[in-house]
Amino acid sequence: MSDRTKKVNIEVELDKQNVHREIRWSADDLQGYDEAACRAMILSMWDHNRKDTLRLDLWTKDMTVDEMKIFFHQTLVTMADTLEKSINDPRISGDMRDFCDYFAEKMEIVD
């Protein structure tokens, strides 16, 4: 057992048609907040026994298409950062960042 643990809680409020109305999350070390609200989330977890990714993708009915485009772009960029940190291969993470630039251009979210 580890000396320290952290707890993350995700709460999803649904309307009468079971559509996501609100997503709230909290964490033991969420500085400055008791909880935070968000309009979308992507949670991926690696099942090492099955060699498979478990996913939870949620967004509220208030999430706009333009916000979703930006959210996906920013998520892809952070995935490139995580890939570089985890496998220490700047070549492939650079290729992923190039794709992120292409994605932003195609989604028309580039300044």
NUVOMAR-31369 format. One record per residue (C-alpha): residue number from 1; x, y, z. Coordinates in steps of 0.001 Angstrom, whole numbers, plus 500000, padded with zeros to 6 digits. Example, Ala and Ser with C-alpha at 12.3 -4.5 7.8 and 13.67 -1.06 7.14 Angstrom:
# residues 2
1,512300,495500,507800
2,513670,498940,507140
This chain:
# residues 111
1,500000,500000,500000
2,501287,503456,499172
3,501992,506122,501757
4,499693,508575,500014
5,496490,508515,497995
6,494474,511070,496064
7,490783,510944,495388
8,489068,512251,492243
9,485284,512373,492060
10,483174,512909,488910
11,479476,513671,489173
12,477188,513857,486133
13,473747,515410,486378
14,471217,514093,483858
15,467938,515568,482651
16,464710,513542,482354
17,465848,512183,478960
18,469211,511074,480456
19,471109,513781,478581
20,474153,515156,480390
21,473127,518466,481937
22,476166,519197,484072
23,479541,517608,484832
24,481228,518432,488128
25,484474,517071,489418
26,486531,517410,492544
27,489915,516255,493736
28,491722,516240,497041
29,494247,518752,495727
30,491995,520930,493531
31,493482,524220,494677
32,491057,527078,495178
33,487917,525007,494520
34,485714,522580,496379
35,484615,521333,492964
36,484791,522495,489355
37,482229,522346,486574
38,483033,521480,482990
39,481144,520952,479740
40,483171,518023,478417
41,485633,515384,479508
42,487614,512532,478031
43,488881,509946,480479
44,491086,507111,479228
45,492441,504317,481397
46,494775,501520,480369
47,493761,497958,481271
48,497128,496207,481292
49,495554,492753,481632
50,493477,493072,478469
51,495866,495448,476686
52,492890,497703,476025
53,491855,501284,476681
54,488769,501958,478747
55,487140,505292,477935
56,484554,507640,479293
57,483646,510493,476928
58,481031,512930,478186
59,479788,516343,477134
60,476845,518422,478229
61,474064,519676,476012
62,475482,523201,476495
63,478816,522296,474845
64,478994,524150,471544
65,480494,522781,468336
66,483159,525504,468378
67,484079,524642,471983
68,484264,520937,471071
69,486681,521683,468216
70,488968,523628,470556
71,488627,520997,473279
72,489686,518217,470902
73,492601,520233,469572
74,493876,521052,473054
75,493435,517424,474108
76,495473,516216,471128
77,498245,518728,471924
78,498419,517541,475537
79,498507,513938,474295
80,501556,514822,472205
81,503186,516324,475314
82,502379,513216,477362
83,503683,510955,474599
84,507000,512815,474540
85,507371,512659,478331
86,506412,508988,478540
87,508397,507440,475675
88,511067,510121,475205
89,510754,510160,471416
90,510691,513782,470193
91,510438,512627,466563
92,507074,510902,466911
93,505668,513498,469325
94,506765,516162,466825
95,504849,514317,464115
96,501807,514322,466378
97,502176,518083,466951
98,502356,518541,463167
99,499069,516651,462951
100,497622,518931,465661
101,498535,521961,463524
102,496869,520314,460510
103,493807,519444,462610
104,493479,523035,463861
105,493702,524334,460302
106,491070,521883,459013
107,488757,522649,461954
108,489287,526377,461261
109,490366,527176,464815
110,493753,528681,463929
111,494295,532391,464518
